[in-house]
């Protein structure tokens, strides 16, 4: 019999449609506005005392809240009104707030029922132009990097002068920003040093110091300064992109602005507390040998242990290597002690440097220095004399490990001495994503609303509703019963499209809405082709049952060809486009695939249920 499906096909179609309904339901539950509080350090525990402190601050500020919860490493407080998010953030960061110990960020707390969450169902992510998001403007602090680079050059000069057999009593050296000042005891030594410096360092402009006898000033050249700045910004861009990818943020914007600034935009407000902490954190490692007791004080530094501040150790000023040479980092546990650790893999040069430093120092101890930058707030007068709150960058350096070198080390080794698995995981993430070449300051941080305006968003959603209503009306008017079947398939198509986008975590943007509108038209276009073919077969004298069967079968090839070509265009748009263009391409691609299923299989199953298996004299088409 024609126009009948076996039971398993109806079951398969029912399962797919039911799957779409279930996984699209979370989009009916709008999230609550919330404030998320995370510790500035991974070792800082979040407990009920933090919740009580946060609630007290919000109550004092007159901000209504509807609930709170302690998550893995943060506290989430739900607010009654989204308009109070910024006020709550300001109150918690103010003088009577949390005193800079925590990172406070805006968030959206999901309201999806637990039974849906248990099966992995979650709502679609909305792009910046629909739900807004977080905008960070960061400034790369290149002055500190230049100072460090000049300090490295000064060490090279010391080594070169020492190899030239010039006594340390015959010369002096000081550094000042991008300058190195040298003074010698005689004209001969000065000339010899100038020749040596020009051969050793081409990045400096050499000038005589007119303020002292036998003095010379080395100034970092403009081209060398630009090279350092470009390197720092490029390295930070790469590191930030890697870190954002680690956070799982969809369609982020990470781009350079001007000479030394970087813009980061994160669609929506999904866990921005973690994002802010990871993005802005300059966490790095330095590996240094423990200083021998007889080493001069000027060539060693004293550091406290991170997990035991009362203990200290002296390390050599010279650095074996830094976290820049790390290519892989994975947190796990020491099989013997059960304590958290990070397994490190270095690049080729890093492995050579580590092997060179350790093969001749077996038996000595090597320290792992953890460097972390943070921003502190303080009150100071501005230009008008008014006391205002200002910020300064503070760099903390602490030992996390000091161990004896048992044998020469290579490209792989491990770091122990970490406080908690969370700290080990955070350190591994930062090293794996790439170390920042220079510290960054948050110049601007704001939550941005729809970029096209609330009216454009409303009209975008309204266009989907109007377009769908007109299509539904047209199909009923022109194709009657067949049009009703097409309309049911079209509704199922939209449900499946929303479900697929929710499952894969795609971000819906305003261009994505345009893709949905186009999908609505394309979905019924396939049905129009089928129904037009059925009419032709009826006009040619075929029976109603044979006309239905022939119409679906013969129109299939045409529909397939048209959809494949459109899908190829969508894939090309996704490959070469960025941001909104990719959002449009994703929606269009998914819509093409779902419409193929609904326009052909689902529509035909409905027609089969109505007309199949019985004698039909006339078709309502």
Order of alpha helices (4+ residues) and beta strands (2+ residues): alpha-beta-alpha-beta-beta-alpha-beta-alpha-beta-alpha-beta-alpha-beta-beta-alpha-beta-beta-alpha-beta-beta-alpha-beta-beta-beta-beta-beta-beta-alpha-beta-beta-beta-alpha-beta-alpha-beta-alpha-alpha-alpha-alpha
